[in-house]
Amino acid sequence: MICVGIGRGRHRHVIAEHKFLAEQGVGLVELRLDYIQGPVQVKRLLKDRPCPVIVTCRRAADGGRWEQSEEVRLLLLRTAIVEGADYVDLEDDIATQVPRYGSTKRIISHHDFHKTPTDLIGMHARFASLDADIVKIATMANQPGDTLRMLEMMRGATIPTIGLCMGDIGTPSRVLAGRFGAPFTYATFNDERVLAPGQIGWRQMRDVYRYDSITATTKIYGVVADPVGHSLSPLVHNAALSAAGVDAVYLPFRVPEEEIDAFLESAGRWPLAGLSVTIPHKQHVLAKASQQDDLVRSIGAANTLAFRPDGIAAFNTDATAAVESLRSAIVDDEETGEPVAKSGFGIRTALVLGAGGAARAVAFGLRERGIEVTVTARTLERAQQIAKEVGCKVVEWDVRHRIPHDCIVNATPVGMHPHVNESPFPKSHLQSYMIVFDTVYNPENTLLIKEARSVGCRTVTGVDMFVRQAAHQFRIWNGSDAPESVMRDALKRATASAKIPD
């Protein structure tokens, strides 16, 4: 079950949101009394309530907005109990000051906005002894191991327990809480009005992550990156899993570079079934992979991991997706539908912008098809490394436009939301005979793509490559074809919702 927090300044707004949520099928809400401006009318909020409520009045030290005296706050909590609130949330240091009364259940809570203490089990035992019906512990996750320890603490608890880690590193704890035994998790009414760091909107919890369908047997997939908040992979993969009827959930895992080895070593404790891999981990994950496909061995980077009984298998679907995207775009544009050059793509030369894992994969994929590839990046040494590994040319970034190429591929983040007014290649050097391929997918119509179209270039957007590489990942993990149209629609809706002007 998802408990939706309501934090509004006026009673009528609280009541209206409560009614709306109940009509949408929400079975539990949290009324944040500390958000209400002026005298709080507890009886008014609880009278004729359309679904059960948790009454909470949080101090500033605990992440709330309460500015009046502690005496008044305790009086409100006691009043909520007398008025028959379904639950009342009591911080561990005041639990003994508010006695049990009637049928109201007691949630004994503790918040730490700086760290996740090492002795979670000992803390839980202390809070459980305070006449608790439910124990709630919310802490800040500073590393993925904090989130995992919190989940494991929940699973081992002998009374109902909610363990949540705040911040983007802790996001998985909110989605997996029920899988590890929590009676419910918390979400916010509006994505723009979070009541705690890292909270997720209830619609996203319900529609994207399908929280209420997650069970102890649900497989766990995800994207591992740093940062990860911008990734649209969870939207795309969860839509595909839902459409295909696969009992699995796909999560964002923010893992700092120095934590990747420890994270992969703990894969069985989550347990993880597969991961998409992106910046900055595409090369580092290979140290833990016992199996590598031919592309990974050739490119030296992976974007996909599958966790199997005999170890971690690494794959690279970027190169295949990039070449497929170019092939489909060019063949579609040919009058005869046939390739027109020895390369098979109507491309003899290509300039790849960037020196990360995507650039390496694209350069390798094109080179394997007989295309003469030149790589460039702001850091010349990194471009030279790719050129050496792939067997292609290199040119300094400042002179990248001086030698004409049939194809320009942007494999940098330049032009990605929110920096939509930037382009990695000057418009003045774009020619109508060129094919311009931008791997950025958010927005789909980057400045580079728009400028390329304006001079008559054929274009390939990052949406096509993104969906293709994700579809290949789906096949690796599930052994069946992916619902690509569903994935494409999910990605296009997400990028369109960003309201980026064309």
C-alpha positions in Angstrom: 0.0 0.0 0.0 1.1 3.6 -0.7 0.6 6.2 1.9 0.3 9.6 0.2 1.4 12.7 2.2 -0.7 15.8 2.1 1.1 19.0 3.1 -1.0 22.1 2.4 -1.5 25.4 4.2 -5.3 25.5 4.3 -7.7 23.0 5.8 -10.0 23.1 2.7 -7.0 22.2 0.4 -6.1 19.3 2.7 -9.7 18.0 2.7 -10.0 18.4 -1.1 -6.8 16.5 -1.7 -7.8 13.8 0.7 -11.1 13.3 -1.1 -9.5 13.3 -4.5 -6.9 10.6 -3.5 -9.6 8.4 -1.9 -11.5 8.6 -5.2 -8.4 7.5 -7.0 -8.1 4.4 -4.9 -5.5 5.6 -2.4 -6.1 3.7 0.9 -4.1 5.7 3.3 -3.0 9.3 3.6 -0.7 11.2 5.9 -2.0 14.6 7.1 0.9 16.9 7.9 -0.4 19.2 10.5 2.9 21.2 10.6 2.1 22.5 7.1 -1.2 24.1 8.1 -1.1 27.9 8.6 -2.8 29.2 11.7 -4.7 27.3 14.3 -5.1 23.6 13.4 -8.6 22.2 13.4 -7.9 18.5 14.0 -11.6 17.5 14.3 -12.5 19.2 11.0 -9.7 17.3 9.2 -10.8 13.9 10.6 -14.5 14.2 10.4 -16.1 12.2 7.6 -12.7 11.3 6.2 -12.9 9.3 3.0 -10.1 6.9 3.9 -7.8 6.1 6.8 -5.2 8.7 7.9 -1.9 9.1 9.7 -1.7 12.3 11.7 1.8 13.8 11.8 3.1 17.1 13.1 6.8 17.2 12.4 9.4 19.6 14.0 12.0 21.4 11.9 14.7 19.1 13.4 12.8 16.2 11.9 12.2 17.7 8.5 9.0 19.4 9.3 7.6 23.0 9.4 6.3 23.2 13.0 7.3 26.6 14.5 5.1 26.8 17.6 5.8 25.4 21.0 6.3 21.7 21.8 3.5 21.9 24.3 1.0 22.8 21.5 2.4 20.2 19.2 1.9 17.4 21.8 -1.6 18.7 22.4 -2.5 18.3 18.7 -1.2 14.8 18.6 -3.1 13.8 21.7 -6.2 15.5 20.2 -5.8 13.4 17.1 -5.9 10.3 19.2 -9.0 11.4 21.1 -10.7 12.2 17.7 -10.0 8.6 16.6 -7.2 9.0 14.0 -6.3 5.7 12.5 -2.6 6.3 13.1 -0.5 8.9 14.9 3.2 9.4 14.2 5.3 10.0 17.3 9.0 10.7 17.2 11.0 8.3 19.4 11.9 11.0 21.9 8.2 11.9 22.7 6.6 8.5 22.5 6.4 8.1 26.3 4.7 11.5 26.6 1.7 10.5 24.4 0.0 7.5 25.9 -2.0 5.0 23.9 -5.8 5.6 23.8 -8.7 4.0 21.9 -8.1 2.3 18.6 -5.4 4.7 17.3 -2.2 2.8 16.3 1.1 4.2 17.2 3.9 4.8 14.6 7.2 5.3 16.4 9.5 7.2 14.0 13.0 8.4 13.8 14.7 10.6 11.2 18.4 11.2 10.5 19.0 13.7 7.6 22.7 13.3 7.6 23.5 9.6 7.6 22.3 6.0 8.1 23.6 4.8 11.5 25.5 1.6 11.6 23.4 0.0 14.3 20.0 -0.1 12.6 18.9 -3.3 14.3 19.7 -1.9 17.8 17.8 1.3 17.0 14.9 -0.7 15.8 14.7 -2.7 19.0 14.7 0.5 21.1 11.9 2.0 19.1 9.9 -1.2 19.1 9.9 -1.2 22.9 8.1 2.2 23.0 4.7 0.6 22.7 4.9 0.7 18.9 2.4 -0.8 16.5 4.7 0.2 13.6 8.4 1.3 13.6 9.4 3.9 11.0 13.1 4.7 10.4 14.1 7.2 7.8 17.7 8.1 7.2 19.9 9.7 4.6 21.7 7.2 2.3 25.3 8.3 1.5 26.1 5.0 -0.3 24.1 2.2 -1.8 25.1 -0.1 1.1 23.1 2.2 3.4 19.9 1.4 1.4 20.6 -2.3 1.4 21.2 -2.4 5.1 17.9 -0.6 5.6 16.0 -3.1 3.5 17.6 -6.0 5.2 16.7 -4.5 8.6 13.0 -4.3 7.5 13.0 -7.9 6.3 14.4 -9.2 9.7 12.0 -7.1 11.8 9.5 -9.0 14.0 6.9 -6.2 14.1 5.6 -4.1 11.1 8.5 -1.8 10.1 9.0 0.9 7.5 12.6 1.6 6.7 13.3 4.3 4.1 16.5 5.9 2.9 16.3 9.5 1.8 18.0 11.1 -1.1 18.4 9.8 -4.6 20.7 7.0 -3.5 17.9 5.8 -1.3 15.2 5.8 -4.0 15.1 2.0 -4.3 14.1 1.6 -0.6 10.9 3.5 -1.3 9.9 1.3 -4.2 11.1 -2.0 -2.6 9.8 -1.4 0.9 6.8 -3.7 0.5 9.0 -6.5 -1.0 11.1 -6.4 2.1 8.1 -6.5 4.5 6.9 -2.9 5.1 3.2 -2.5 5.6 3.3 0.5 3.4 5.6 3.1 1.8 5.3 6.9 1.5 4.8 9.0 -1.5 3.9 12.7 -2.1 0.7 14.0 -3.7 2.6 16.1 -6.2 6.0 15.5 -7.7 6.9 19.2 -7.3 6.0 19.3 -3.6 8.0 16.6 -1.8 7.7 16.3 1.9 11.1 14.5 2.4 14.3 14.3 0.3 13.9 11.7 -2.5 10.2 11.2 -2.2 8.4 10.0 -5.3 5.0 11.2 -6.5 2.2 8.7 -5.9 1.2 8.5 -9.6 4.7 7.5 -10.5 4.8 4.9 -7.7 1.5 3.5 -8.9 1.8 3.7 -12.6 5.5 3.5 -13.4 6.8 1.2 -10.6 3.5 -0.6 -10.0 4.3 -0.7 -6.3 1.2 -2.7 -5.2 2.1 -5.5 -7.6 5.6 -6.0 -6.3 6.0 -9.2 -4.3 8.8 -11.2 -2.8 9.3 -13.0 -6.1 9.4 -9.9 -8.3 12.7 -9.6 -10.3 14.7 -6.4 -9.8 16.3 -4.7 -12.7 17.7 -1.2 -12.9 20.1 1.4 -14.4 23.3 2.1 -12.5 24.8 5.6 -13.0 26.0 8.7 -11.3 24.0 10.9 -11.6 20.9 8.9 -12.4 18.0 11.2 -11.7 17.8 12.4 -15.3 17.5 8.9 -16.7 14.3 7.9 -18.5 15.3 4.2 -18.5 12.9 3.4 -15.6 9.9 4.8 -17.6 10.8 2.9 -20.7 11.7 -0.4 -19.1 8.8 -0.5 -16.6 6.4 0.2 -19.4 7.8 -2.7 -21.4 7.8 -5.0 -18.4 4.1 -4.1 -17.7 3.1 -4.6 -21.3 4.8 -7.9 -21.6 3.3 -9.2 -18.3 6.8 -9.7 -16.7 6.9 -9.9 -12.9 9.7 -7.4 -12.5 10.5 -3.8 -11.6 13.2 -1.5 -13.0 14.8 1.0 -10.6 17.3 3.9 -10.7 20.5 3.1 -8.7 22.7 6.0 -8.1 26.1 4.5 -7.4 29.2 6.7 -7.0 32.2 5.6 -9.1 34.2 4.4 -6.0 31.2 2.3 -4.8 30.6 0.3 -8.0 32.7 -2.8 -7.0 30.9 -3.1 -3.6 27.5 -2.6 -5.2 28.1 -5.4 -7.7 29.5 -7.7 -5.0 26.2 -7.2 -3.1 24.0 -7.9 -6.1 22.7 -11.2 -4.7 21.5 -9.5 -1.5 19.0 -7.2 -3.3 18.7 -9.5 -5.4 19.5 -8.1 -8.8 18.5 -9.8 -12.1 20.0 -7.3 -14.5 21.4 -3.8 -14.9 21.7 -1.1 -17.6 25.1 0.5 -17.2 25.9 4.1 -18.1 28.2 7.0 -17.1 30.7 6.5 -15.4 30.6 2.7 -15.1 30.6 1.2 -18.6 34.3 0.2 -18.3 34.6 -0.3 -14.5 31.9 -3.0 -14.4 34.1 -5.3 -16.5 36.3 -6.1 -13.5 33.4 -8.0 -12.0 32.0 -9.7 -15.1 33.0 -13.3 -15.5 31.4 -13.5 -19.0 31.7 -11.0 -21.8 30.2 -11.0 -25.3 32.3 -10.4 -28.4 31.3 -6.7 -28.6 32.3 -6.1 -24.9 35.7 -7.8 -25.5 36.3 -5.7 -28.6 35.0 -2.4 -27.4 36.1 -2.6 -23.8 32.9 -1.3 -22.4 29.5 -2.7 -21.4 26.1 -1.2 -21.1 24.2 -4.3 -19.9 24.7 -6.8 -17.1 22.8 -10.0 -16.5 23.2 -11.7 -13.1 23.2 -15.5 -13.5 23.9 -18.5 -11.3 27.4 -18.8 -12.8 28.3 -15.1 -12.5 27.8 -11.7 -14.1 27.5 -11.6 -17.9 28.3 -8.3 -19.7 26.9 -7.2 -23.0 27.1 -4.1 -25.2 23.9 -3.2 -27.1 24.9 0.4 -27.9 27.0 -0.5 -30.9 24.3 -2.7 -32.4 21.6 -0.2 -31.8 23.7 2.7 -33.3 24.3 0.8 -36.5 20.7 -0.4 -36.8 19.5 3.1 -36.3 21.7 4.4 -39.1 20.8 1.5 -41.4 17.0 2.0 -41.0 17.2 5.8 -41.5 19.4 5.6 -44.6 17.6 2.7 -46.3 14.3 4.5 -45.7 15.6 7.5 -47.5 16.9 5.7 -50.6 14.5 5.7 -53.6 15.4 2.1 -54.4 15.6 0.9 -50.8 19.0 -0.5 -51.5 22.4 0.4 -50.0 24.5 2.7 -52.3 28.0 2.3 -50.9 30.5 -0.5 -50.1 29.9 0.2 -46.4 26.3 -0.8 -46.9 25.0 2.4 -45.3 25.7 5.1 -47.9 28.4 6.4 -45.5 32.1 6.2 -46.3 33.4 8.5 -43.5 32.1 9.4 -40.1 33.1 11.8 -37.3 32.2 10.7 -33.8 32.1 13.4 -31.2 32.9 12.2 -27.6 35.2 9.8 -25.8 32.9 8.0 -23.4 31.4 4.5 -23.5 28.8 5.5 -26.1 31.3 7.1 -28.4 33.5 4.0 -28.1 30.6 1.7 -29.0 29.4 3.8 -31.9 32.9 4.2 -33.3 33.5 0.4 -33.1 30.1 -0.4 -34.6 30.7 1.9 -37.6 34.3 0.7 -38.0 33.2 -2.9 -38.1 31.0 -2.0 -41.1 33.9 -0.7 -43.1 33.3 3.0 -42.4 36.4 5.3 -42.0 35.9 6.8 -38.5 37.5 9.8 -36.9 37.0 10.5 -33.2 37.3 13.8 -31.5 36.7 15.0 -27.9 37.6 18.0 -25.8 40.1 15.8 -24.0 42.5 14.8 -26.8 44.1 12.0 -24.7 40.7 10.2 -24.3 40.0 10.5 -28.0 43.4 9.1 -28.8 42.8 6.1 -26.5 39.5 5.3 -28.3 41.2 5.7 -31.7 44.0 3.3 -30.6 41.5 0.7 -29.3 39.0 0.9 -32.2 41.6 1.4 -35.0 40.4 4.8 -36.3 41.7 8.3 -36.8 41.7 11.2 -34.2 41.5 14.9 -34.6 41.6 17.8 -32.1 38.3 19.2 -31.0 38.9 22.7 -32.2 39.4 21.5 -35.8 36.7 18.9 -35.9 34.8 20.7 -38.6 37.6 21.3 -41.0 37.5 17.9 -42.7 34.1 17.1 -44.2 32.5 13.8 -43.4 29.5 11.9 -44.7 28.2 11.4 -41.1 28.4 13.3 -37.9 27.6 11.4 -34.7 27.2 13.3 -31.4 28.0 10.9 -28.5 28.5 13.7 -26.0 25.9 15.0 -23.5 26.0 18.5 -25.2 22.4 19.5 -26.0 20.9 17.3 -23.3 18.1 18.8 -21.2 18.3 21.3 -19.6 21.1 22.7 -21.8 19.0 22.6 -24.9 20.5 25.7 -26.5 23.9 24.1 -27.0 25.3 22.1 -30.0 28.6 20.2 -30.3 29.0 21.0 -34.0 28.7 24.4 -35.7 25.7 24.9 -38.1 27.9 26.7 -40.6 29.8 23.5 -41.3 26.8 21.2 -41.8 26.2 20.2 -45.4 23.0 18.9 -47.0 24.6 15.6 -48.0 25.5 14.7 -44.4 23.7 12.3 -42.1 23.6 13.7 -38.6 23.1 11.3 -35.7 22.6 12.7 -32.2 22.6 10.0 -29.4 21.0 12.5 -27.0 17.3 11.5 -26.5 16.1 14.1 -24.1 15.1 16.2 -25.9 14.7 14.2 -29.1 14.9 17.3 -31.3 18.2 18.7 -30.0 19.6 22.0 -31.4 22.0 19.9 -33.5 19.1 17.9 -35.0 17.1 21.0 -35.7 20.0 22.8 -37.3 20.9 19.8 -39.4 17.3 19.5 -40.7 17.3 23.2 -41.5 20.1 22.7 -44.0 18.7 19.5 -45.5 20.7 16.8 -43.7 19.2 13.4 -43.1 18.9 12.9 -39.3 18.7 10.1 -36.8 17.7 11.0 -33.2 18.7 9.5 -29.9 15.2 8.1 -29.4 15.7 5.5 -32.0 19.0 4.3 -30.6 17.8 4.4 -27.1 14.8 2.2 -27.8 16.8 -0.2 -29.9 19.5 -0.7 -27.2 16.8 -1.0 -24.5 14.9 -3.6 -26.6 18.1 -5.7 -26.9 18.6 -5.5 -23.1 15.0 -6.7 -22.7 15.7 -9.7 -24.9 18.9 -10.6 -23.0 17.1 -10.5 -19.6 13.8 -12.1 -20.6 14.5 -14.2 -23.6 11.7 -12.7 -25.6 11.2 -9.8 -28.0 10.5 -6.4 -26.4 7.4 -4.4 -27.0 9.3 -1.7 -28.9 6.3 0.5 -29.8 5.4 0.7 -26.1 9.0 1.6 -25.2 9.1 4.3 -27.9 5.7 5.8 -26.8 6.8 5.9 -23.2 10.1 7.7 -24.1 8.4 10.2 -26.4 5.7 11.0 -23.8 8.4 11.6 -21.2 10.5 13.9 -23.3 7.4 15.8 -24.5 6.3 16.3 -20.9 9.6 18.2 -20.3 8.0 21.0 -22.3 11.1 21.8 -24.3 10.3 24.2 -27.1 11.1 23.1 -30.7 
